[in-house]
Amino acid sequence: MVEVKIFRVEGLMLIATGKLPRWQKFVVEVRALNRDQALELVLSTLGGRHKVKRANIKILKVEEIPPEEAFDKHIKEMASLTKMVI
């Protein structure tokens, strides 16, 4: 069985507010099977939520973290589950 890991992705996204575009820092934690899936999920989420094109997102760091270091409470709760009944 494949283990789901927690990744912390840090980067910058170009927020164009009128004539003064600026780079906004972001830190996102996601659950994914590998690094590539984590990047794809972050790019998709930021593009959909903030209408930012992928070319305007710069990924600075992607690291796998243990569940104890996660700051998102939903990620922590999902990591502590042993089984899920649907």
N, C-alpha and C positions, 0 to 999 in steps of 0.2 A: 504494500500500500504506500502511496506517495504522501510525504509529510508536507503540510502547509506551513510556510515560513512567514515571518513578519519582516517587512522591509521599511526602512525610513529613507525617503527620497527628499533631497534638498535641492533647490534650484532657484531660478529667476524666471519671471514671465513679464512680457512687455504689455503694460496696461496703457492703452491709448485713450487718454482723456482729453479730447479736443486737440489743441495745437501742442500740448506739452506731454508727449508720451514719457513714461517712466518705467524703470525696471523694479518690479515688486518681488521681494523674497518670499518663498513659501517652503514649508516643511510638511510633508504628508506621510502618514503611515498607512500601509496597505498590507493585506494578506494575499500571498501569491505562491505559486509552486516554485518559480525561479525568478531570476533578476529580470529577464526579458518580459515576462508577464507583468511584473510589478511596474516596469517602465511604461508598457502599453496601457495599463490601467490608469496610471497617473496622467499620461498625455490625453487619454480619452476623457477622463473626468474634468480636467482643467479646461479642455477645449469645449466641452459641453456646458459646463457651469459658468465659465467666464467669457466664452466666445473668443478664445485665444487660439490662433493658428499654431500648429506644431512647430513651425519655423521660428515662432516668437517665444518658445519655451526653451530655456537652457538648463539642462540637468547638471548640477555641480557634483553631487555625491549620492550614491546608492549604497546602503549598507544593510546587512541582515542584523537584526537585533533580537535579543531574548525577550520573551513576553513581559518580564518584570520591568524592562526599560521603556515600554510603550507608554505614551502619555494619553492616548485615546482610550477611554473606558470601554468602548464597544469592542475594540481589538483585544483588550485584556480579557474581557468576558468570553469572547469567542475562543481564545487560546486556552482558557481553563476548562472548556467543555470536554468531556470524555466521550459522550455520544449524543446524537441528535435524533429525535423521533419526529418524523414529518407526517 
